[in-house]
């Protein structure tokens, strides 16, 4: 609960929470200015549109006799305030400064749009997608190869049966327009989260790359960053969740065959009659979905390009060349030392002390040792000694013995003429085996043998605890039978 409280407190301080508590005209202005087909707006154009919106808002307030909602603020000041509150972000695009929604603002606007929409999220298409995804996940995660093969063969047989029915004319109808429209809206709902997901991935990768570039600059000014550190940081970045997502999108966008199939499928969907039920913006969203993915991928590629430029600049810098020369000099000195002849040291002469790394910056770094200031530490207490009488094994319930349980079942069946109650089996166990672990093991053993348990009657089983006291356990009554079947017999 405290962890969730900390997460909510962090969310409360973020831009998403602040946007939900903003004035309605703020939400309306952002939703009007930015859409799926218009994710970015140039700086001056956005200021002009915001000025026009504020004038219309003031005229509406004056006509209704209400107090001015936005006051005397201008479009530029409002845009600057939204940027400081992280509702908007300014980015450079094609040599121009543009505004775009932040990841938090995009998610909040999509959530508010879903609240005001009359479209139902519980449709047959979505339920079918959910069922298909669950079945595919269960099949692909099944460790049993035989079961996966059987599931695939059953799916192939189902498809072949459908082909035979269509060839025989037994099934010729396709999806009706309402069902097809629901499926298209389901696709649009899935695609609605793509911009916010890409913004989050782009922002996190941009922050990671920025930290890496700052590390290169700072370490090259102090002690010289090594390429191993840079490559290790890049490896961690690519191994993160954002890096894996970026690789998945890159693999899709680098495969021309997949892109061609995807574009052809979208063109066929838009050419159907049911597509007339979609709005203009929804049709444009489907039509430009691949282009939107390519643009988002290009933005991330540009971020990686900046990282490559930083690495190239670092490699070509004077600090890097100086570090290379220093390593070469150290390597040559080590080789020269190894080539010197071995000379035995002469005894009787104390070698002079050699000091290494004595780089003093001030006299305060030098302190004299005074033996009088040295206080010997107090003597440690004697270790605790334990005698034989102190070593006592803690009481513990023994484990159930499977052989004793099987023997008790067989003896009870033989004594009962092929039938035995649960209490009869329990009474055949030795006294030292009648404990709580044996009750659990006996029930599991009977379940494995196919014995059914009912709720109509209960069997009392008395057992002994580790402290020597006796207790009574009530378990569902069960009857074990043995029916003769051939030479060996079959147990039920």
Backbone torsions as a table, in degrees:
resi	resn	phi	psi	omega
1	UNK	NA	-39.6	178.8
2	UNK	-66.6	-34.7	177.8
3	UNK	-64.3	-44.5	178.2
4	UNK	-64.1	-37.1	177.3
5	UNK	-62.5	-41.4	178.3
6	UNK	-64.3	-39.3	177.9
7	UNK	-63.6	-42.4	-179.9
8	UNK	-68.7	-35.9	176.5
9	UNK	-65.0	-39.5	175.9
10	UNK	-64.7	-39.9	177.0
11	UNK	-66.7	-34.1	-179.8
12	UNK	-65.6	-30.3	178.6
13	UNK	-85.8	-4.4	-176.0
14	UNK	-90.0	174.0	-178.3
15	UNK	-71.2	-27.2	-177.6
16	UNK	-63.9	-45.6	179.6
17	UNK	-64.8	-41.0	-179.7
18	UNK	-63.2	-36.9	-179.5
19	UNK	-68.0	-36.7	179.0
20	UNK	-66.3	-22.3	179.9
21	UNK	-100.2	9.5	179.4
22	UNK	-79.5	170.9	179.2
23	UNK	-67.5	151.8	-180.0
24	UNK	-60.0	-32.3	-179.2
25	UNK	-67.6	-26.0	175.8
26	UNK	-66.1	-44.9	177.8
27	UNK	-63.0	-43.3	-178.5
28	UNK	-63.4	-41.2	-179.5
29	UNK	-65.3	-42.1	-179.3
30	UNK	-68.7	-42.1	179.7
31	UNK	-67.5	-30.5	179.1
32	UNK	-75.9	-38.7	-174.9
33	UNK	-77.2	-33.2	-174.5
34	UNK	-120.0	137.9	178.2
35	UNK	-146.6	-180.0	178.9
36	UNK	-63.0	-37.0	-179.0
37	UNK	-88.5	-3.3	177.8
38	UNK	-140.1	70.4	-175.9
39	UNK	-75.1	-19.5	-177.4
40	UNK	-131.8	145.3	178.7
41	UNK	-132.8	135.4	179.1
42	UNK	-62.9	153.2	-171.9
43	UNK	-60.1	-55.4	-177.3
44	UNK	-64.8	-39.1	179.6
45	UNK	-64.6	-39.4	179.4
46	UNK	-67.1	-38.7	177.0
47	UNK	-62.2	-42.3	179.3
48	UNK	-65.3	-43.9	178.9
49	UNK	-63.9	-37.1	179.8
50	UNK	-70.2	-36.3	175.5
51	UNK	-62.4	-43.9	178.8
52	UNK	-63.7	-39.5	178.9
53	UNK	-65.0	-40.7	180.0
54	UNK	-67.3	-36.8	176.4
55	UNK	-63.8	-44.1	177.2
56	UNK	-62.4	-37.6	-179.8
57	UNK	-66.9	-40.7	178.4
58	UNK	-67.9	-38.4	177.4
59	UNK	-64.1	-38.8	178.0
60	UNK	-66.2	-39.8	178.2
61	UNK	-66.1	-39.5	179.4
62	UNK	-67.1	-38.2	179.9
63	UNK	-67.9	-34.7	-179.4
64	UNK	-87.9	-5.0	179.6
65	UNK	76.6	14.8	-179.8
66	UNK	-90.4	163.4	177.5
67	UNK	-68.5	148.7	179.6
68	UNK	-58.1	127.2	-176.9
69	UNK	-74.3	-47.1	-175.2
70	UNK	-97.9	1.6	-179.7
71	UNK	66.8	-144.1	-179.6
72	UNK	-104.9	24.0	-178.0
73	UNK	-70.7	149.1	176.2
74	UNK	-98.3	168.8	179.3
75	UNK	-62.9	-37.2	179.9
76	UNK	-66.9	-44.1	-178.9
77	UNK	-66.4	-38.4	177.8
78	UNK	-65.6	-42.0	178.8
79	UNK	-64.7	-39.1	176.9
80	UNK	-63.9	-40.2	178.5
81	UNK	-64.9	-42.1	178.5
82	UNK	-65.8	-32.9	177.8
83	UNK	-69.6	-40.9	177.7
84	UNK	-65.0	-33.9	179.7
85	UNK	-85.1	4.4	175.2
86	UNK	64.0	31.7	167.7
87	UNK	-81.1	-35.0	-179.2
88	UNK	-123.2	161.4	176.5
89	UNK	-135.3	139.1	175.3
90	UNK	-96.8	131.6	180.0
91	UNK	-136.0	157.5	175.8
92	UNK	-93.2	123.5	-177.6
93	UNK	-136.4	110.7	178.6
94	UNK	65.0	32.8	-179.7
95	UNK	82.5	3.7	-179.8
96	UNK	-122.4	153.2	176.6
97	UNK	-90.0	126.5	-178.4
98	UNK	-126.3	157.3	172.1
99	UNK	-100.0	146.4	172.0
100	UNK	-150.3	157.1	178.8
101	UNK	-70.1	142.9	171.6
102	UNK	-74.6	169.3	-178.8
103	UNK	-62.6	-40.6	179.7
104	UNK	-66.4	-42.9	179.8
105	UNK	-65.6	-38.8	179.5
106	UNK	-63.0	-40.8	179.8
107	UNK	-68.6	-39.9	179.8
108	UNK	-65.8	-43.7	179.8
109	UNK	-64.6	-38.5	177.0
110	UNK	-65.4	-37.8	178.5
111	UNK	-66.4	-44.3	179.0
112	UNK	-66.4	-34.5	177.3
113	UNK	-66.0	-37.0	177.9
114	UNK	-69.0	-30.8	177.9
115	UNK	-69.4	-36.6	-178.4
116	UNK	-87.2	-6.0	-178.8
117	UNK	-85.7	145.2	177.3
118	UNK	-90.5	0.6	-178.8
119	UNK	-71.8	132.1	179.5
120	UNK	-83.0	135.3	177.5
121	UNK	-87.3	-12.2	-179.9
122	UNK	-97.1	87.6	-179.3
123	UNK	-119.6	164.5	178.0
124	UNK	-63.6	-35.3	179.2
125	UNK	-64.9	-42.9	-180.0
126	UNK	-67.9	-39.4	177.4
127	UNK	-64.0	-39.6	177.0
128	UNK	-64.3	-40.7	176.9
129	UNK	-62.7	-42.5	178.8
130	UNK	-62.8	-45.3	-179.8
131	UNK	-64.3	-43.2	179.6
132	UNK	-64.1	-40.2	178.9
133	UNK	-65.8	-40.6	179.7
134	UNK	-65.6	-43.9	179.3
135	UNK	-64.0	-41.5	179.3
136	UNK	-66.1	-39.3	177.5
137	UNK	-64.7	-41.8	178.6
138	UNK	-64.4	-37.7	-179.5
139	UNK	-72.1	-42.9	-175.3
140	UNK	-74.7	-23.0	178.7
141	UNK	-96.2	3.6	179.9
142	UNK	-74.4	120.6	-179.6
143	UNK	-71.6	-14.4	-178.9
144	UNK	-82.3	110.5	-179.0
145	UNK	-64.7	-36.8	179.9
146	UNK	-62.6	-41.6	179.2
147	UNK	-65.5	-38.4	178.0
148	UNK	-65.6	-40.3	178.7
149	UNK	-63.8	-42.6	179.0
150	UNK	-63.0	-39.0	178.8
151	UNK	-65.6	-41.4	177.9
152	UNK	-66.4	-40.3	177.8
153	UNK	-64.7	-37.7	177.1
154	UNK	-65.2	-38.5	177.6
155	UNK	-66.5	-40.6	177.7
156	UNK	-63.4	-42.0	179.1
157	UNK	-63.6	-38.0	178.3
158	UNK	-65.2	-41.4	178.1
159	UNK	-66.2	-40.8	178.7
160	UNK	-64.4	-37.5	177.3
161	UNK	-64.6	-38.1	176.9
162	UNK	-65.7	-39.2	177.2
163	UNK	-64.1	-42.4	178.6
164	UNK	-63.8	-39.2	178.9
165	UNK	-66.0	-37.8	179.4
166	UNK	-71.0	-37.7	177.6
167	UNK	-68.2	-33.3	179.3
168	UNK	-81.1	-3.9	-179.9
169	UNK	80.6	9.0	-179.3
170	UNK	-77.6	-24.4	179.8
171	UNK	-140.9	106.3	-176.6
172	UNK	-121.1	-16.2	-175.3
173	UNK	-77.0	142.7	175.2
174	UNK	-99.7	-171.6	179.6
175	UNK	-65.4	141.0	175.3
176	UNK	-73.7	166.7	-173.6
177	UNK	-62.9	-38.3	-178.8
178	UNK	-66.5	-43.3	178.7
179	UNK	-66.1	-41.7	178.6
180	UNK	-64.0	-37.9	178.7
181	UNK	-66.6	-38.4	175.7
182	UNK	-62.5	-40.4	178.7
183	UNK	-64.4	-40.6	178.4
184	UNK	-65.2	-40.3	177.6
185	UNK	-66.3	-33.3	175.5
186	UNK	-63.6	-40.9	177.0
187	UNK	-63.2	-40.8	179.0
188	UNK	-64.9	-37.1	177.3
189	UNK	-63.8	-40.1	177.3
190	UNK	-66.5	-38.3	-179.3
191	UNK	-74.1	-17.5	-177.9
192	UNK	-66.1	-27.7	-179.7
193	UNK	-86.5	-5.1	-177.8
194	UNK	-65.3	-45.3	-179.0
195	UNK	-59.8	-44.9	-179.6
196	UNK	-65.1	-38.7	178.3
197	UNK	-63.7	-41.1	178.9
198	UNK	-67.3	-37.6	178.3
199	UNK	-62.5	-44.1	179.4
200	UNK	-63.1	-44.8	-179.5
201	UNK	-64.2	-42.2	-179.6
202	UNK	-65.3	-42.9	-178.7
203	UNK	-64.7	-42.2	-178.8
204	UNK	-68.2	-40.6	177.9
205	UNK	-66.5	-38.3	179.1
206	UNK	-64.9	-40.9	177.0
207	UNK	-64.5	-42.5	-179.7
208	UNK	-64.8	-42.6	179.0
209	UNK	-66.2	-38.1	177.7
210	UNK	-63.2	-42.3	176.7
211	UNK	-63.2	-38.3	179.6
212	UNK	-66.8	-41.1	179.2
213	UNK	-66.5	-39.4	177.3
214	UNK	-64.5	-37.2	177.8
215	UNK	-63.3	-40.1	178.6
216	UNK	-61.9	-45.1	-176.5
217	UNK	-67.3	-46.3	-176.7
218	UNK	-66.3	-44.1	-176.8
219	UNK	-72.6	-29.2	177.9
220	UNK	-71.0	-23.7	178.5
221	UNK	-83.4	-22.4	-177.0
222	UNK	-103.3	-64.1	-173.9
223	UNK	-130.8	1.9	176.1
224	UNK	83.7	106.5	179.1
225	UNK	-74.9	140.8	178.0
226	UNK	-89.5	154.2	179.5
227	UNK	-65.7	-26.8	178.9
228	UNK	-63.2	-39.9	178.1
229	UNK	-65.3	-41.2	-179.5
230	UNK	-65.2	-44.9	-179.6
231	UNK	-67.1	-34.2	177.2
232	UNK	-66.1	-41.3	177.3
233	UNK	-64.8	-39.3	177.1
234	UNK	-65.9	-35.4	178.0
235	UNK	-65.3	-42.3	177.9
236	UNK	-63.7	-36.8	178.9
237	UNK	-64.8	-43.2	-179.5
238	UNK	-72.6	-23.5	178.8
239	UNK	-85.2	-5.6	179.4
240	UNK	-74.0	172.2	-180.0
241	UNK	-64.3	-37.7	177.8
242	UNK	-65.7	-39.9	178.8
243	UNK	-64.9	-39.6	177.8
244	UNK	-65.9	-40.4	177.2
245	UNK	-63.3	-40.8	179.2
246	UNK	-63.9	-38.8	177.9
247	UNK	-65.7	-36.2	179.0
248	UNK	-64.4	-45.6	178.7
249	UNK	-66.1	-38.5	179.6
250	UNK	-64.9	-39.6	177.9
251	UNK	-62.3	-37.8	177.9
252	UNK	-69.0	-43.8	-176.3
253	UNK	-74.6	-21.5	178.0
254	UNK	-86.9	-3.7	179.5
255	UNK	-100.6	102.4	-177.4
256	UNK	-65.0	-29.9	-179.5
257	UNK	-66.9	-43.4	177.8
258	UNK	-64.1	-41.7	178.6
259	UNK	-62.7	-40.1	-179.4
260	UNK	-65.0	-43.1	178.1
261	UNK	-63.8	-39.8	-178.7
262	UNK	-66.2	-44.8	178.7
263	UNK	-64.4	-39.9	179.6
264	UNK	-64.9	-39.6	179.3
265	UNK	-65.6	-40.6	178.5
266	UNK	-65.2	-41.4	178.3
267	UNK	-61.8	-41.2	178.4
268	UNK	-65.3	-40.4	179.1
269	UNK	-63.0	-43.8	-178.7
270	UNK	-70.5	-19.7	179.0
271	UNK	-85.0	-9.2	179.7
272	UNK	-75.2	161.0	-178.0
273	UNK	-67.8	-34.3	-176.7
274	UNK	-67.8	-18.8	-180.0
275	UNK	-65.0	-17.8	176.7
276	UNK	-65.9	-21.0	177.6
277	UNK	-76.3	-11.4	176.5
278	UNK	-82.9	150.6	176.2
279	UNK	-73.4	168.0	-179.1
280	UNK	-63.0	-42.5	-179.2
281	UNK	-66.9	-34.7	179.0
282	UNK	-68.2	-40.9	177.3
283	UNK	-65.5	-38.5	178.1
284	UNK	-67.0	-33.8	177.5
285	UNK	-62.7	-45.8	177.7
286	UNK	-65.1	-39.7	-175.9
287	UNK	-67.0	-35.9	-175.5
288	UNK	-104.7	20.2	-177.4
289	UNK	-65.2	-44.5	179.7
290	UNK	-65.8	-40.9	178.7
291	UNK	-63.3	-36.4	177.6
292	UNK	-65.6	-41.0	177.3
293	UNK	-64.1	-40.1	179.9
294	UNK	-66.5	-38.2	179.4
295	UNK	-66.2	-42.9	177.6
296	UNK	-63.9	-39.6	177.8
297	UNK	-65.1	-36.9	179.3
298	UNK	-66.2	-36.1	177.7
299	UNK	-62.3	-43.0	179.5
300	UNK	-69.0	-35.7	176.6
301	UNK	-62.8	-36.1	177.8
302	UNK	-66.8	-34.1	177.0
303	UNK	-64.3	-44.7	176.6
304	UNK	-65.0	-30.8	176.6
305	UNK	-64.0	-38.5	176.4
306	UNK	-63.9	-37.2	176.6
307	UNK	-63.3	-42.3	178.7
308	UNK	-63.0	-39.0	177.7
309	UNK	-63.8	-39.4	178.9
310	UNK	-65.1	-41.0	177.9
311	UNK	-64.2	-40.8	180.0
312	UNK	-64.4	-41.5	178.6
313	UNK	-64.4	-39.3	-179.7
314	UNK	-66.1	-42.6	-178.5
315	UNK	-64.1	-36.1	-177.8
316	UNK	-86.6	1.8	-176.0
317	UNK	-77.5	163.2	178.9
318	UNK	-67.5	-33.7	179.8
319	UNK	-63.2	-40.4	179.8
320	UNK	-66.5	-43.9	179.2
321	UNK	-63.9	-36.9	178.2
322	UNK	-66.7	-39.9	178.0
323	UNK	-65.5	-35.0	177.1
324	UNK	-65.3	-43.5	178.7
325	UNK	-64.1	-38.5	179.1
326	UNK	-64.6	-42.8	178.7
327	UNK	-65.2	-37.3	176.9
328	UNK	-64.3	-40.6	179.2
329	UNK	-65.3	-41.1	178.2
330	UNK	-64.9	-39.8	-179.8
331	UNK	-64.9	-41.5	178.6
332	UNK	-66.3	-37.6	178.5
333	UNK	-65.6	-40.2	177.5
334	UNK	-63.8	-41.1	178.0
335	UNK	-64.6	-38.7	178.8
336	UNK	-65.9	-38.1	178.3
337	UNK	-65.5	-40.9	180.0
338	UNK	-66.5	-26.1	-179.1
339	UNK	-84.1	-8.7	179.1
340	UNK	-69.0	144.8	178.2
341	UNK	-69.8	150.5	-179.3
342	UNK	-78.8	129.3	179.3
343	UNK	-125.7	126.0	178.7
344	UNK	-71.6	135.6	178.9
345	UNK	-71.2	137.4	179.2
346	UNK	-78.3	135.5	179.7
347	UNK	-82.0	160.6	177.6
348	UNK	95.5	-7.2	179.2
349	UNK	-120.6	122.7	177.3
350	UNK	-77.4	126.4	179.8
351	UNK	-66.8	143.6	179.6
352	UNK	-68.5	141.3	178.8
353	UNK	-66.3	141.8	179.1
354	UNK	-118.5	131.0	179.6
355	UNK	-104.2	135.1	-179.3
356	UNK	-121.2	137.5	174.2
357	UNK	68.1	27.9	179.6
358	UNK	-84.3	76.5	-179.7
359	UNK	-103.5	98.2	-178.1
360	UNK	-93.6	133.0	177.5
361	UNK	-100.4	-25.6	178.6
362	UNK	-153.4	165.3	179.7
363	UNK	-70.6	-19.4	-180.0
364	UNK	-68.6	-15.4	178.2
365	UNK	-77.6	-14.8	-178.4
366	UNK	-98.8	121.9	178.8
367	UNK	-127.9	137.2	179.7
368	UNK	-86.4	146.7	-179.8
369	UNK	-90.3	124.3	178.5
370	UNK	-113.4	113.6	-179.2
371	UNK	-61.2	-27.5	-178.6
372	UNK	-68.0	-23.6	-179.3
373	UNK	-82.4	-8.0	-178.3
374	UNK	-84.2	115.2	177.7
375	UNK	-100.0	119.8	-179.4
376	UNK	-65.0	143.7	180.0
377	UNK	-68.7	152.2	179.2
378	UNK	-65.8	152.8	-179.0
379	UNK	-70.2	137.7	-179.9
380	UNK	-70.5	148.4	178.1
381	UNK	-69.2	154.2	178.7
382	UNK	-65.8	144.7	179.5
383	UNK	-66.0	151.0	179.6
384	UNK	-72.4	133.7	179.2
385	UNK	-107.0	137.7	179.5
386	UNK	-114.9	136.5	176.0
387	UNK	-94.0	177.8	179.9
388	UNK	-64.7	-33.9	-178.6
389	UNK	-71.8	-17.9	179.4
390	UNK	-81.3	-15.9	-176.8
391	UNK	-91.7	104.1	-177.4
392	UNK	-124.6	129.1	178.1
393	UNK	-76.8	129.8	-179.9
394	UNK	-69.7	146.0	-179.5
395	UNK	-67.4	139.2	-176.8
396	UNK	-151.8	135.8	178.3
397	UNK	-69.9	134.0	-178.8
398	UNK	-71.2	162.5	176.5
399	UNK	-80.4	152.4	178.3
400	UNK	-74.9	140.2	178.1
401	UNK	-99.0	119.0	-177.7
402	UNK	-63.3	-35.9	-179.2
403	UNK	-64.3	-40.4	178.9
404	UNK	-65.8	-37.2	178.5
405	UNK	-65.6	-45.7	-180.0
406	UNK	-62.9	-40.2	179.6
407	UNK	-64.7	-40.0	179.0
408	UNK	-64.3	-39.2	178.5
409	UNK	-64.5	-45.1	-178.7
410	UNK	-64.3	-42.0	-179.6
411	UNK	-65.5	-41.0	-179.7
412	UNK	-66.7	-38.7	178.1
413	UNK	-66.0	-40.5	-179.9
414	UNK	-67.5	-39.1	179.7
415	UNK	-71.2	-30.8	-178.8
416	UNK	-92.5	8.6	178.8
417	UNK	69.2	38.1	178.4
418	UNK	96.1	-2.2	177.6
419	UNK	-132.3	142.1	-179.5
420	UNK	-151.9	136.0	174.2
421	UNK	-85.3	165.9	-178.3
422	UNK	-64.0	-37.5	178.4
423	UNK	-67.0	-34.2	177.5
424	UNK	-64.1	-41.6	179.1
425	UNK	-64.3	-41.4	-178.6
426	UNK	-64.0	-36.4	-179.4
427	UNK	-70.0	-20.5	178.7
428	UNK	-79.5	-12.9	179.1
429	UNK	-74.7	145.7	174.4
430	UNK	-61.7	158.8	-176.9
431	UNK	-62.1	-37.4	-178.6
432	UNK	-72.2	-14.1	179.3
433	UNK	-96.4	-3.5	-177.9
434	UNK	-89.6	81.4	177.6
435	UNK	-136.5	179.1	-172.0
436	UNK	-64.9	-34.9	179.8
437	UNK	-67.7	-32.6	177.4
438	UNK	-68.4	-33.5	177.1
439	UNK	-63.7	-45.9	178.8
440	UNK	-61.8	-46.1	-177.8
441	UNK	-65.9	-36.2	179.8
442	UNK	-66.3	-43.2	177.8
443	UNK	-63.0	-42.3	178.5
444	UNK	-65.1	-38.8	179.3
445	UNK	-63.9	-42.5	179.9
446	UNK	-68.9	-36.0	176.4
447	UNK	-63.4	-39.9	178.5
448	UNK	-66.3	-27.6	178.6
449	UNK	-84.8	0.7	176.3
450	UNK	87.9	16.5	-180.0
451	UNK	-77.8	134.6	178.6
452	UNK	-94.2	142.8	179.8
453	UNK	-110.6	135.3	179.0
454	UNK	-108.5	169.2	179.1
455	UNK	-107.4	2.6	-176.3
456	UNK	-76.0	-36.4	-176.6
457	UNK	-133.3	154.5	-178.0
458	UNK	-125.6	141.5	-178.6
459	UNK	-105.9	125.3	177.4
460	UNK	-83.5	128.8	178.0
461	UNK	-121.7	116.8	179.8
462	UNK	-90.1	133.5	-179.1
463	UNK	-140.0	165.5	-177.1
464	UNK	-108.0	135.5	178.4
465	UNK	-88.1	174.5	-176.5
466	UNK	-67.2	-24.8	179.3
467	UNK	-87.6	5.4	177.3
468	UNK	92.3	-7.3	179.2
469	UNK	-79.0	157.0	-179.8
470	UNK	-106.1	139.4	177.7
471	UNK	-134.7	165.9	-177.9
472	UNK	-119.3	129.5	176.1
473	UNK	-111.6	133.0	178.7
474	UNK	-107.0	119.3	-178.4
475	UNK	-123.4	157.7	178.8
476	UNK	-59.3	138.1	-179.3
477	UNK	-68.8	141.4	179.3
478	UNK	-145.4	150.6	179.1
479	UNK	-123.9	129.2	-180.0
480	UNK	-104.8	131.0	-179.8
481	UNK	-127.2	157.7	175.9
482	UNK	-128.5	120.6	178.1
483	UNK	-108.3	129.7	-179.4
484	UNK	-68.4	131.5	178.5
485	UNK	-146.0	90.3	-179.1
486	UNK	80.0	-161.9	-177.1
487	UNK	-68.5	-34.0	-173.2
488	UNK	-92.8	-33.4	-178.1
489	UNK	88.3	160.2	-179.2
490	UNK	-130.0	131.7	-176.9
491	UNK	-95.1	138.1	177.6
492	UNK	-126.3	NA	NA
